[in-house]
């Protein structure tokens, strides 16, 4: 099930980029990010309401709140950078660089969570990096 959800995430992320590139024309990138964020916020709280999970907020620890808030700030910073990059550059150049987040995330997971760096994962990360360089240079 997780693989199907991950594939859904990839498809919707692709649609997000294409729709944003069309919609951002003539729009300030910060305004565009604010609109996207507002829609995502309404959708997220709509899902909480739809699934009846409002009581889930009470069970979040202080540490959980801190890191979820920090994650939200990182998301906001990422979106601001992404929308400005999309506005200024070609999708075919912006997206591969953005997807280097896969390699950066893996590196952080190895360092912070001591996840095992199998040969398969290392080779995949190197290939992603090489592929990114080939696409943008």
TIMI-2910 file (N, C-alpha, C, CB; in pm, 1 decimal, decimal comma, always signed):
<rs>
+----------+----------+----------+----------+----------+----------+----------+----------+----------+----------+----------+----------+------+
!      n_x !      n_y !      n_z !     ca_x !     ca_y !     ca_z !      c_x !      c_y !      c_z !     cb_x !     cb_y !     cb_z ! resn !
+----------+----------+----------+----------+----------+----------+----------+----------+----------+----------+----------+----------+------+
!    +82,0 !   -120,5 !     +0,0 !     +0,0 !     +0,0 !     +0,0 !    +86,3 !   +126,8 !     +0,0 !    -93,2 !     -0,1 !   +121,2 !  Unk !
!   +198,2 !   +123,2 !    +75,4 !   +282,6 !   +241,8 !    +81,9 !   +337,8 !   +278,0 !    -55,6 !   +397,1 !   +219,7 !   +180,1 !  Unk !
!   +367,1 !   +177,1 !   -137,8 !   +422,0 !   +204,1 !   -270,3 !   +318,9 !   +273,4 !   -359,7 !   +469,5 !    +73,6 !   -335,7 !  Unk !
!   +192,5 !   +231,3 !   -350,4 !    +87,0 !   +297,1 !   -427,7 !    +68,8 !   +441,8 !   -383,2 !    -45,4 !   +220,7 !   -413,8 !  Unk !
!    +72,8 !   +463,4 !   -252,9 !    +61,0 !   +600,0 !   -200,8 !   +180,1 !   +686,0 !   -244,7 !    +50,9 !   +598,0 !    -46,8 !  Unk !
!   +298,9 !   +626,8 !   -244,0 !   +418,2 !   +699,9 !   -288,5 !   +407,1 !   +734,2 !   -437,0 !   +546,3 !   +616,8 !   -261,9 !  Unk !
!   +355,9 !   +640,7 !   -515,9 !   +335,7 !   +666,8 !   -658,4 !   +232,0 !   +777,4 !   -677,9 !   +291,5 !   +538,1 !   -731,5 !  Unk !
!   +124,2 !   +772,9 !   -597,9 !    +24,9 !   +880,4 !   -602,2 !    +87,3 !  +1014,0 !   -569,3 !    -89,2 !   +851,7 !   -506,0 !  Unk !
!   +175,2 !  +1015,7 !   -471,2 !   +246,0 !  +1138,4 !   -434,4 !   +326,9 !  +1190,9 !   -551,5 !   +337,3 !  +1114,1 !   -314,0 !  Unk !
!   +396,4 !  +1102,1 !   -620,9 !   +477,2 !  +1143,3 !   -735,7 !   +390,7 !  +1200,3 !   -847,2 !   +558,5 !  +1025,3 !   -788,2 !  Unk !
!   +277,0 !  +1135,1 !   -873,7 !   +187,1 !  +1183,0 !   -979,5 !   +131,7 !  +1320,3 !   -944,2 !    +71,5 !  +1083,3 !  -1002,3 !  Unk !
!    +85,9 !  +1336,1 !   -819,4 !    +31,4 !  +1465,5 !   -779,1 !   +138,8 !  +1572,9 !   -772,8 !    -37,2 !  +1453,6 !   -644,5 !  Unk !
!   +261,5 !  +1536,6 !   -734,8 !   +371,3 !  +1633,7 !   -735,6 !   +399,7 !  +1680,0 !   -878,1 !   +498,8 !  +1572,8 !   -672,6 !  Unk !
!   +394,7 !  +1587,0 !   -972,6 !   +415,2 !  +1624,3 !  -1113,1 !   +305,6 !  +1718,9 !  -1160,4 !   +418,9 !  +1498,9 !  -1202,3 !  Unk !
!   +181,8 !  +1687,2 !  -1127,4 !    +70,5 !  +1774,5 !  -1164,0 !    +83,8 !  +1911,2 !  -1097,8 !    -62,8 !  +1710,2 !  -1125,3 !  Unk !
!   +130,0 !  +1911,2 !   -972,8 !   +150,0 !  +2036,6 !   -900,6 !   +244,8 !  +2127,7 !   -977,1 !   +204,3 !  +2009,7 !   -759,5 !  Unk !
!   +353,2 !  +2072,2 !  -1025,1 !   +451,8 !  +2151,2 !  -1097,5 !   +395,6 !  +2205,1 !  -1228,4 !   +575,7 !  +2068,1 !  -1124,6 !  Unk !
!   +332,2 !  +2118,8 !  -1305,0 !   +278,6 !  +2161,1 !  -1435,1 !   +169,5 !  +2266,7 !  -1416,1 !   +222,5 !  +2039,3 !  -1513,1 !  Unk !
!    +78,7 !  +2242,9 !  -1323,3 !    -28,9 !  +2338,9 !  -1297,4 !    +26,3 !  +2470,6 !  -1244,1 !   -129,7 !  +2280,6 !  -1198,1 !  Unk !
!   +128,6 !  +2463,0 !  -1158,2 !   +189,6 !  +2584,8 !  -1103,4 !   +258,8 !  +2665,0 !  -1212,7 !   +290,0 !  +2549,7 !   -992,6 !  Unk !
!   +330,4 !  +2597,6 !  -1300,3 !   +402,5 !  +2668,9 !  -1406,5 !   +303,6 !  +2744,2 !  -1495,8 !   +487,4 !  +2570,0 !  -1491,4 !  Unk !
!   +188,8 !  +2683,4 !  -1520,5 !    +85,8 !  +2751,2 !  -1600,1 !    +25,3 !  +2867,2 !  -1521,0 !    -25,1 !  +2651,6 !  -1642,3 !  Unk !
!     -6,2 !  +2843,5 !  -1393,9 !    -75,4 !  +2943,0 !  -1312,6 !     +9,6 !  +3057,4 !  -1263,6 !   -134,9 !  +2877,6 !  -1197,3 !  Unk !
!   +140,6 !  +3037,9 !  -1256,7 !   +227,3 !  +3139,9 !  -1197,0 !   +261,0 !  +3252,9 !  -1294,2 !   +355,4 !  +3075,9 !  -1147,5 !  Unk !
!   +228,0 !  +3235,6 !  -1419,8 !   +259,2 !  +3337,6 !  -1520,1 !   +194,1 !  +3471,4 !  -1482,5 !   +211,7 !  +3292,0 !  -1660,4 !  Unk !
!   +276,0 !  +3572,0 !  -1463,3 !   +226,4 !  +3704,9 !  -1429,8 !   +183,7 !  +3721,5 !  -1285,0 !   +112,4 !  +3738,0 !  -1517,4 !  Unk !
!   +215,4 !  +3622,8 !  -1200,8 !   +177,0 !  +3627,0 !  -1059,4 !   +303,9 !  +3630,4 !   -975,3 !    +87,3 !  +3504,2 !  -1020,8 !  Unk !
!   +306,3 !  +3712,7 !   -873,3 !   +418,4 !  +3714,8 !   -780,5 !   +433,6 !  +3575,9 !   -719,6 !   +397,9 !  +3822,7 !   -669,7 !  Unk !
!   +556,5 !  +3525,1 !   -714,7 !   +577,9 !  +3388,0 !   -666,4 !   +536,3 !  +3370,6 !   -520,5 !   +724,3 !  +3349,5 !   -682,5 !  Unk !
!   +549,7 !  +3475,8 !   -439,0 !   +508,4 !  +3466,1 !   -298,6 !   +356,2 !  +3458,2 !   -287,0 !   +561,4 !  +3586,5 !   -218,3 !  Unk !
!   +286,9 !  +3533,8 !   -370,2 !   +140,5 !  +3528,0 !   -372,7 !    +95,8 !  +3389,0 !   -417,5 !    +82,0 !  +3637,4 !   -467,0 !  Unk !
!   +162,0 !  +3336,4 !   -520,4 !   +127,6 !  +3202,0 !   -568,6 !   +149,1 !  +3097,4 !   -459,9 !   +211,0 !  +3166,5 !   -692,6 !  Unk !
!   +259,2 !  +3109,8 !   -386,9 !   +287,1 !  +3015,9 !   -277,5 !   +181,1 !  +3028,0 !   -168,3 !   +427,7 !  +3041,4 !   -218,3 !  Unk !
!   +140,0 !  +3150,1 !   -137,4 !    +36,4 !  +3170,7 !    -35,4 !    -95,1 !  +3105,1 !    -77,0 !    +14,6 !  +3321,2 !    -10,5 !  Unk !
!   -131,6 !  +3119,1 !   -203,7 !   -255,8 !  +3056,7 !   -252,0 !   -245,1 !  +2905,5 !   -242,1 !   -285,8 !  +3098,9 !   -398,2 !  Unk !
!   -133,1 !  +2849,3 !   -289,6 !   -113,2 !  +2704,1 !   -281,6 !   -120,6 !  +2656,8 !   -136,9 !    +22,3 !  +2664,2 !   -343,7 !  Unk !
!    -56,8 !  +2730,1 !    -47,1 !    -53,9 !  +2691,4 !    +93,3 !   -193,0 !  +2697,4 !   +155,0 !    +41,8 !  +2781,1 !   +170,9 !  Unk !
!   -268,8 !  +2800,9 !   +123,0 !   -405,0 !  +2814,7 !   +176,0 !   -493,2 !  +2698,7 !   +130,2 !   -466,8 !  +2948,8 !   +131,7 !  Unk !
!   -480,9 !  +2662,3 !     +3,9 !   -559,6 !  +2550,8 !    -48,4 !   -518,4 !  +2420,5 !    +19,6 !   -542,7 !  +2539,4 !   -201,5 !  Unk !
!   -387,2 !  +2399,0 !    +35,4 !   -338,7 !  +2278,3 !   +102,5 !   -385,9 !  +2273,8 !   +247,6 !   -185,3 !  +2271,5 !    +96,6 !  Unk !
!   -387,4 !  +2388,9 !   +314,4 !   -433,3 !  +2396,5 !   +453,2 !   -580,6 !  +2359,5 !   +464,1 !   -410,1 !  +2537,2 !   +509,7 !  Unk !
!   -663,4 !  +2415,3 !   +377,7 !   -806,5 !  +2382,4 !   +377,7 !   -825,5 !  +2233,7 !   +350,5 !   -882,8 !  +2466,8 !   +272,1 !  Unk !
!   -751,0 !  +2181,2 !   +255,1 !   -762,7 !  +2039,4 !   +222,1 !   -720,1 !  +1950,7 !   +339,7 !   -678,2 !  +2007,1 !    +98,5 !  Unk !
!   -610,4 !  +1985,8 !   +405,9 !   -561,8 !  +1906,5 !   +518,9 !   -662,1 !  +1906,9 !   +634,9 !   -426,0 !  +1960,1 !   +566,7 !  Unk !
!   -712,6 !  +2024,2 !   +670,5 !   -810,6 !  +2029,1 !   +779,3 !   -942,9 !  +1966,7 !   +736,5 !   -833,0 !  +2174,1 !   +824,8 !  Unk !
!   -974,2 !  +1972,1 !   +608,1 !  -1091,7 !  +1902,5 !   +557,8 !  -1079,9 !  +1752,5 !   +578,5 !  -1112,2 !  +1933,4 !   +410,4 !  Unk !
!   -961,0 !  +1697,8 !   +556,5 !   -939,0 !  +1554,1 !   +578,3 !   -948,0 !  +1518,4 !   +726,0 !   -802,3 !  +1511,9 !   +523,0 !  Unk !
!   -897,5 !  +1606,3 !   +812,2 !   -909,9 !  +1583,4 !   +956,5 !  -1057,3 !  +1578,2 !   +994,3 !   -836,5 !  +1694,5 !  +1037,4 !  Unk !
!  -1135,9 !  +1670,4 !   +940,5 !  -1279,9 !  +1672,8 !   +968,3 !  -1349,3 !  +1550,8 !   +910,2 !  -1343,1 !  +1800,2 !   +912,2 !  Unk !
!  -1317,6 !  +1519,5 !   +786,9 !  -1381,0 !  +1407,4 !   +718,5 !  -1355,7 !  +1275,1 !   +790,1 !  -1331,2 !  +1398,9 !   +575,4 !  Unk !
!  -1234,6 !  +1259,4 !   +843,2 !  -1199,6 !  +1134,4 !   +911,1 !  -1225,8 !  +1139,6 !  +1061,1 !  -1054,3 !  +1101,7 !   +886,7 !  Unk !
!  -1268,7 !  +1255,8 !  +1111,8 !  -1300,8 !  +1268,0 !  +1254,0 !  -1180,6 !  +1253,4 !  +1345,5 !  -1402,6 !  +1166,0 !  +1291,1 !  Unk !
!  -1067,6 !  +1308,6 !  +1305,7 !   -944,5 !  +1293,0 !  +1383,4 !   -905,2 !  +1416,6 !  +1462,7 !   -832,6 !  +1256,5 !  +1292,5 !  Unk !
!  -1000,6 !  +1500,1 !  +1497,4 !   -967,7 !  +1621,1 !  +1572,2 !   -903,5 !  +1591,2 !  +1706,5 !  -1091,6 !  +1703,8 !  +1593,0 !  Unk !
!   -937,0 !  +1476,8 !  +1766,7 !   -879,3 !  +1442,1 !  +1896,8 !   -730,0 !  +1409,3 !  +1886,2 !   -954,3 !  +1323,3 !  +1957,2 !  Unk !
!   -679,6 !  +1389,7 !  +1765,8 !   -538,2 !  +1359,3 !  +1745,8 !   -445,5 !  +1472,8 !  +1784,3 !   -514,3 !  +1323,2 !  +1603,7 !  Unk !
!   -495,6 !  +1595,2 !  +1785,6 !   -412,2 !  +1708,9 !  +1822,7 !   -370,3 !  +1703,4 !  +1968,9 !   -485,5 !  +1838,4 !  +1795,2 !  Unk !
!   -457,2 !  +1650,4 !  +2053,0 !   -428,6 !  +1646,3 !  +2197,0 !   -318,4 !  +1549,4 !  +2234,1 !   -552,2 !  +1610,0 !  +2272,3 !  Unk !
!   -293,3 !  +1450,6 !  +2152,0 !   -193,8 !  +1349,4 !  +2184,2 !    -53,4 !  +1380,9 !  +2134,8 !   -236,5 !  +1220,0 !  +2128,2 !  Unk !
!    -33,5 !  +1498,8 !  +2078,5 !    +98,2 !  +1533,2 !  +2025,0 !   +185,7 !  +1588,4 !  +2137,0 !    +86,1 !  +1636,0 !  +1909,3 !  Unk !
!   +304,5 !  +1531,7 !  +2151,2 !   +397,7 !  +1576,0 !  +2255,0 !   +458,4 !  +1711,2 !  +2217,7 !   +509,2 !  +1471,2 !  +2276,5 !  Unk !
!   +525,9 !  +1772,5 !  +2315,4 !   +595,1 !  +1899,7 !  +2288,3 !   +699,9 !  +1880,5 !  +2179,1 !   +661,7 !  +1954,9 !  +2417,4 !  Unk !
!   +773,7 !  +1771,5 !  +2187,6 !   +874,3 !  +1740,9 !  +2086,3 !   +807,9 !  +1724,5 !  +1949,8 !   +952,7 !  +1613,0 !  +2124,0 !  Unk !
!   +695,0 !  +1655,3 !  +1946,4 !   +620,8 !  +1637,2 !  +1822,2 !   +578,7 !  +1770,4 !  +1762,4 !   +498,7 !  +1550,3 !  +1846,0 !  Unk !
!   +521,3 !  +1857,2 !  +1847,8 !   +480,2 !  +1990,9 !  +1801,1 !   +600,2 !  +2066,6 !  +1745,1 !   +414,9 !  +2072,1 !  +1916,5 !  Unk !
!   +712,3 !  +2065,8 !  +1819,5 !   +831,1 !  +2139,6 !  +1777,2 !   +876,3 !  +2094,3 !  +1638,7 !   +944,7 !  +2121,1 !  +1878,8 !  Unk !
!   +888,2 !  +1963,5 !  +1620,5 !   +942,0 !  +1914,9 !  +1494,4 !   +840,5 !  +1922,4 !  +1380,7 !   +989,7 !  +1773,0 !  +1510,6 !  Unk !
!   +714,1 !  +1913,7 !  +1410,8 !   +612,4 !  +1934,4 !  +1306,9 !   +609,5 !  +2080,9 !  +1262,4 !   +473,0 !  +1891,6 !  +1358,5 !  Unk !
!   +627,2 !  +2172,1 !  +1357,7 !   +633,2 !  +2314,8 !  +1323,5 !   +758,9 !  +2344,0 !  +1241,4 !   +631,2 !  +2402,3 !  +1452,0 !  Unk !
!   +872,7 !  +2287,7 !  +1283,2 !   +995,8 !  +2306,0 !  +1206,2 !   +982,2 !  +2247,3 !  +1065,6 !  +1114,5 !  +2241,2 !  +1279,1 !  Unk !
!   +916,5 !  +2132,9 !  +1056,2 !   +891,5 !  +2072,0 !   +925,9 !   +804,2 !  +2162,8 !   +839,7 !   +824,9 !  +1934,8 !   +942,7 !  Unk !
!   +704,3 !  +2224,0 !   +901,2 !   +618,9 !  +2318,5 !   +829,3 !   +696,3 !  +2439,2 !   +779,9 !   +505,1 !  +2364,0 !   +918,0 !  Unk !
!   +787,2 !  +2489,4 !   +862,1 !   +871,0 !  +2602,2 !   +820,4 !   +962,2 !  +2561,8 !   +705,0 !   +955,0 !  +2653,9 !   +938,7 !  Unk !
!  +1017,9 !  +2441,0 !   +712,3 !  +1102,2 !  +2392,0 !   +602,6 !  +1019,9 !  +2375,4 !   +475,0 !  +1168,8 !  +2257,8 !   +641,0 !  Unk !
!   +896,9 !  +2326,2 !   +489,2 !   +808,1 !  +2312,5 !   +373,2 !   +780,9 !  +2448,7 !   +310,6 !   +675,3 !  +2245,1 !   +413,9 !  Unk !
!   +749,4 !  +2546,5 !   +394,7 !   +722,9 !  +2681,6 !   +344,7 !   +842,8 !  +2739,0 !   +272,5 !   +683,0 !  +2773,3 !   +458,4 !  Unk !
!   +961,0 !  +2722,3 !   +329,3 !  +1082,6 !  +2772,7 !   +265,4 !  +1106,2 !  +2701,4 !   +132,1 !  +1204,5 !  +2754,2 !   +358,6 !  Unk !
!  +1083,7 !  +2570,6 !   +131,9 !  +1099,1 !  +2493,4 !     +8,3 !  +1003,6 !  +2542,5 !    -99,3 !  +1075,6 !  +2344,6 !    +34,8 !  Unk !
!   +877,3 !  +2562,6 !    -62,8 !   +777,3 !  +2607,5 !   -159,4 !   +808,9 !  +2746,6 !   -213,1 !   +639,1 !  +2606,9 !    -95,9 !  Unk !
!   +855,1 !  +2836,5 !   -125,2 !   +891,1 !  +2971,5 !   -169,6 !  +1005,3 !  +2966,2 !   -271,0 !   +931,0 !  +3059,3 !    -49,0 !  Unk !
!  +1106,9 !  +2887,0 !   -240,7 !  +1219,4 !  +2872,0 !   -333,6 !  +1173,8 !  +2806,0 !   -463,5 !  +1332,3 !  +2789,3 !   -268,8 !  Unk !
!  +1091,4 !  +2702,7 !   -452,4 !  +1046,8 !  +2626,1 !   -568,7 !   +964,8 !  +2712,2 !   -663,8 !   +965,0 !  +2505,2 !   -524,3 !  Unk !
!   +870,7 !  +2787,5 !   -608,7 !   +785,0 !  +2870,8 !   -694,3 !   +865,8 !  +2981,1 !   -762,9 !   +671,0 !  +2933,2 !   -611,5 !  Unk !
!   +960,0 !  +3040,1 !   -691,6 !  +1043,7 !  +3143,1 !   -753,8 !  +1130,0 !  +3080,9 !   -862,4 !  +1132,3 !  +3213,6 !   -648,2 !  Unk !
!  +1186,7 !  +2963,2 !   -835,9 !  +1267,5 !  +2893,9 !   -936,4 !  +1183,2 !  +2858,5 !  -1058,2 !  +1330,7 !  +2767,0 !   -877,0 !  Unk !
!  +1059,7 !  +2811,8 !  -1034,8 !   +969,9 !  +2778,4 !  -1146,3 !   +937,7 !  +2901,3 !  -1229,3 !   +840,4 !  +2715,4 !  -1094,1 !  Unk !
!   +920,8 !  +3012,8 !  -1161,8 !   +888,2 !  +3136,6 !  -1232,1 !  +1005,3 !  +3182,8 !  -1318,6 !   +849,9 !  +3246,3 !  -1132,0 !  Unk !
!  +1126,1 !  +3161,9 !  -1271,2 !  +1244,7 !  +3211,1 !  -1339,9 !  +1304,7 !  +3111,4 !  -1439,5 !  +1348,0 !  +3248,1 !  -1238,9 !  Unk !
!  +1282,5 !  +2981,9 !  -1414,1 !  +1350,8 !  +2881,6 !  -1494,6 !  +1257,6 !  +2786,5 !  -1566,0 !  +1442,9 !  +2803,8 !  -1409,3 !  Unk !
!  +1318,2 !  +2700,8 !  -1645,6 !  +1244,6 !  +2597,3 !  -1716,4 !  +1211,4 !  +2483,0 !  -1621,7 !  +1325,1 !  +2546,0 !  -1837,0 !  Unk !
!  +1092,7 !  +2427,5 !  -1637,0 !  +1050,9 !  +2312,0 !  -1556,6 !  +1154,1 !  +2200,4 !  -1569,5 !   +910,4 !  +2261,5 !  -1600,6 !  Unk !
!  +1204,4 !  +2179,2 !  -1690,8 !  +1298,2 !  +2069,8 !  -1715,8 !  +1432,4 !  +2087,8 !  -1644,3 !  +1321,9 !  +2056,6 !  -1864,1 !  Unk !
!  +1458,5 !  +2207,1 !  -1596,2 !  +1580,3 !  +2232,9 !  -1518,1 !  +1551,1 !  +2239,9 !  -1367,8 !  +1645,9 !  +2363,9 !  -1564,4 !  Unk !
!  +1439,1 !  +2300,4 !  -1332,1 !  +1404,9 !  +2318,9 !  -1191,0 !  +1373,7 !  +2185,9 !  -1124,1 !  +1285,8 !  +2413,6 !  -1177,0 !  Unk !
!  +1292,2 !  +2103,8 !  -1187,9 !  +1246,1 !  +1979,4 !  -1124,8 !  +1360,8 !  +1883,3 !  -1092,0 !  +1146,3 !  +1909,7 !  -1215,6 !  Unk !
!  +1455,1 !  +1858,1 !  -1184,7 !  +1563,4 !  +1767,0 !  -1146,7 !  +1644,8 !  +1815,9 !  -1027,1 !  +1655,3 !  +1746,4 !  -1263,8 !  Unk !
!  +1671,3 !  +1945,7 !  -1022,7 !  +1746,2 !  +1998,9 !   -908,7 !  +1664,9 !  +1983,7 !   -781,1 !  +1782,9 !  +2147,0 !   -931,5 !  Unk !
!  +1535,7 !  +2014,0 !   -787,6 !  +1448,6 !  +1997,9 !   -671,5 !  +1449,6 !  +1852,9 !   -621,9 !  +1305,1 !  +2041,3 !   -706,0 !  Unk !
!  +1453,1 !  +1758,8 !   -715,3 !  +1448,0 !  +1617,2 !   -676,4 !  +1579,7 !  +1567,5 !   -618,2 !  +1410,6 !  +1532,1 !   -795,9 !  Unk !
!  +1684,0 !  +1651,6 !   -618,7 !  +1803,7 !  +1617,1 !   -543,0 !  +1771,4 !  +1605,9 !   -394,6 !  +1914,0 !  +1721,4 !   -565,9 !  Unk !
!  +1652,4 !  +1651,6 !   -355,9 !  +1607,6 !  +1635,5 !   -217,5 !  +1608,6 !  +1487,5 !   -178,1 !  +1465,8 !  +1695,3 !   -199,0 !  Unk !
!  +1590,7 !  +1397,8 !   -273,6 !  +1597,5 !  +1253,8 !   -244,5 !  +1736,6 !  +1218,6 !   -191,7 !  +1564,5 !  +1169,6 !   -371,7 !  Unk !
!  +1839,7 !  +1264,7 !   -259,6 !  +1976,8 !  +1235,4 !   -219,5 !  +2009,0 !  +1301,8 !    -86,2 !  +2075,6 !  +1281,9 !   -327,5 !  Unk !
!  +1968,5 !  +1427,1 !    -71,3 !  +1994,3 !  +1500,1 !    +53,4 !  +1921,8 !  +1433,2 !   +170,0 !  +1949,8 !  +1648,0 !    +40,4 !  Unk !
!  +1798,0 !  +1390,1 !   +147,3 !  +1721,7 !  +1321,4 !   +251,8 !  +1789,9 !  +1191,0 !   +292,6 !  +1578,5 !  +1293,3 !   +203,8 !  Unk !
!  +1836,7 !  +1115,1 !   +194,1 !  +1907,2 !   +990,8 !   +225,6 !  +2031,4 !  +1017,7 !   +309,2 !  +1945,6 !   +917,1 !    +97,4 !  Unk !
!  +2110,4 !  +1118,3 !   +270,3 !  +2229,9 !  +1152,7 !   +347,2 !  +2194,4 !  +1188,9 !   +491,8 !  +2304,3 !  +1269,3 !   +280,4 !  Unk !
!  +2090,1 !  +1269,3 !   +507,8 !  +2047,7 !  +1307,3 !   +642,7 !  +1997,0 !  +1186,6 !   +721,7 !  +1938,8 !  +1414,6 !   +635,7 !  Unk !
!  +1927,7 !  +1095,3 !   +654,1 !  +1878,5 !   +974,3 !   +722,2 !  +1995,4 !   +887,9 !   +768,3 !  +1785,7 !   +892,6 !   +628,8 !  Unk !
!  +2100,3 !   +878,1 !   +686,7 !  +2217,4 !   +800,4 !   +726,1 !  +2286,1 !   +864,2 !   +846,3 !  +2315,8 !   +788,0 !   +608,9 !  Unk !
!  +2297,2 !   +996,5 !   +844,5 !  +2367,6 !  +1068,2 !   +951,1 !  +2284,5 !  +1075,1 !  +1078,9 !  +2403,4 !  +1209,3 !   +904,9 !  Unk !
!  +2158,5 !  +1117,5 !  +1067,9 !  +2076,1 !  +1142,7 !  +1186,5 !  +2009,9 !  +1018,0 !  +1244,5 !  +1970,3 !  +1242,3 !  +1152,9 !  Unk !
!  +1967,3 !   +927,0 !  +1157,3 !  +1893,4 !   +809,1 !  +1204,0 !  +1975,9 !   +681,4 !  +1196,5 !  +1767,0 !   +791,9 !  +1123,0 !  Unk !
!  +2099,3 !   +694,3 !  +1152,6 !  +2190,3 !   +579,8 !  +1140,3 !  +2130,5 !   +467,2 !  +1056,7 !  +2226,5 !   +527,1 !  +1278,1 !  Unk !
!  +2055,1 !   +506,2 !   +953,5 !  +2001,5 !   +405,7 !   +862,2 !  +2117,4 !   +345,8 !   +783,4 !  +1894,0 !   +467,3 !   +766,3 !  Unk !
!  +2101,6 !   +222,7 !   +745,2 !  +2206,4 !   +153,3 !   +672,8 !  +2211,3 !   +201,1 !   +527,1 !  +2184,1 !     +1,1 !   +679,2 !  Unk !
!  +2330,8 !   +228,4 !   +481,3 !  +2351,4 !   +272,0 !   +343,8 !  +2390,6 !   +149,8 !   +261,1 !  +2460,7 !   +384,3 !   +335,1 !  Unk !
!  +2292,0 !    +78,3 !   +210,1 !  +2321,0 !    -39,9 !   +129,1 !  +2383,3 !     +3,2 !     -3,5 !  +2192,1 !   -123,5 !   +104,6 !  Unk !
!  +2452,2 !    -89,0 !    -66,9 !  +2514,8 !    -60,1 !   -195,6 !  +2410,3 !    -15,8 !   -297,1 !  +2590,6 !   -182,9 !   -247,5 !  Unk !
!  +2294,6 !    -80,2 !   -295,1 !  +2186,2 !    -47,1 !   -387,7 !  +2141,1 !    +97,5 !   -369,1 !  +2067,5 !   -142,6 !   -367,6 !  Unk !
!  +2125,9 !   +141,2 !   -245,7 !  +2081,0 !   +277,9 !   -217,7 !  +2189,1 !   +379,1 !   -256,3 !  +2044,2 !   +293,2 !    -68,4 !  Unk !
!  +2313,6 !   +349,0 !   -225,5 !  +2423,6 !   +439,9 !   -259,7 !  +2434,7 !   +454,1 !   -411,5 !  +2557,6 !   +388,9 !   -200,3 !  Unk !
!  +2429,5 !   +342,3 !   -483,8 !  +2435,9 !   +347,9 !   -630,0 !  +2318,2 !   +427,4 !   -685,6 !  +2437,2 !   +205,8 !   -689,9 !  Unk !
!  +2198,4 !   +404,5 !   -630,3 !  +2080,1 !   +479,7 !   -674,4 !  +2096,9 !   +628,9 !   -652,6 !  +1955,8 !   +431,0 !   -601,1 !  Unk !
!  +2149,2 !   +667,6 !   -537,1 !  +2169,7 !   +809,3 !   -506,4 !  +2273,4 !   +870,8 !   -599,7 !  +2213,5 !   +826,9 !   -360,1 !  Unk !
!  +2379,6 !   +796,1 !   -627,7 !  +2481,8 !   +845,3 !   -721,2 !  +2421,4 !   +861,8 !   -860,6 !  +2603,3 !   +748,4 !   -726,2 !  Unk !
!  +2340,2 !   +765,7 !   -903,0 !  +2276,5 !   +774,8 !  -1035,0 !  +2178,5 !   +892,0 !  -1042,3 !  +2203,6 !   +644,0 !  -1067,8 !  Unk !
!  +2104,8 !   +917,0 !   -933,5 !  +2014,4 !  +1033,2 !   -930,2 !  +2096,1 !  +1161,6 !   -946,9 !  +1932,7 !  +1036,9 !   -796,3 !  Unk !
!  +2208,2 !  +1169,1 !   -876,6 !  +2293,3 !  +1287,6 !   -885,0 !  +2349,4 !  +1304,3 !  -1025,8 !  +2407,7 !  +1278,7 !   -783,2 !  Unk !
!  +2398,5 !  +1196,2 !  -1083,5 !  +2451,3 !  +1202,4 !  -1220,6 !  +2339,9 !  +1240,6 !  -1317,8 !  +2514,6 !  +1066,4 !  -1261,8 !  Unk !
!  +2223,1 !  +1178,7 !  -1300,9 !  +2109,3 !  +1211,1 !  -1388,0 !  +2070,4 !  +1356,3 !  -1378,0 !  +1990,2 !  +1124,7 !  -1354,0 !  Unk !
!  +2071,4 !  +1410,6 !  -1258,2 !  +2040,0 !  +1552,2 !  -1238,2 !  +2139,3 !  +1639,9 !  -1313,6 !  +2040,8 !  +1587,5 !  -1088,1 !  Unk !
!  +2266,8 !  +1608,8 !  -1297,2 !  +2370,3 !  +1688,2 !  -1365,7 !  +2354,0 !  +1679,3 !  -1517,2 !  +2511,4 !  +1640,2 !  -1324,9 !  Unk !
!  +2324,7 !  +1560,3 !  -1569,4 !  +2303,8 !  +1544,5 !  -1713,4 !  +2185,0 !  +1626,4 !  -1762,2 !  +2283,1 !  +1397,5 !  -1748,0 !  Unk !
!  +2081,2 !  +1634,5 !  -1680,9 !  +1958,9 !  +1705,7 !  -1723,2 !  +1974,6 !  +1857,2 !  -1718,3 !  +1841,5 !  +1664,6 !  -1635,3 !  Unk !
!  +2055,5 !  +1907,5 !  -1628,3 !  +2061,6 !  +2053,0 !  -1611,3 !  +2183,4 !  +2119,1 !  -1674,2 !  +2059,3 !  +2085,5 !  -1466,6 !  Unk !
!  +2283,3 !  +2042,2 !  -1709,0 !  +2403,3 !  +2103,2 !  -1768,1 !  +2394,2 !  +2106,3 !  -1919,2 !  +2529,1 !  +2027,3 !  -1725,4 !  Unk !
+----------+----------+----------+----------+----------+----------+----------+----------+----------+----------+----------+----------+------+
</rs>
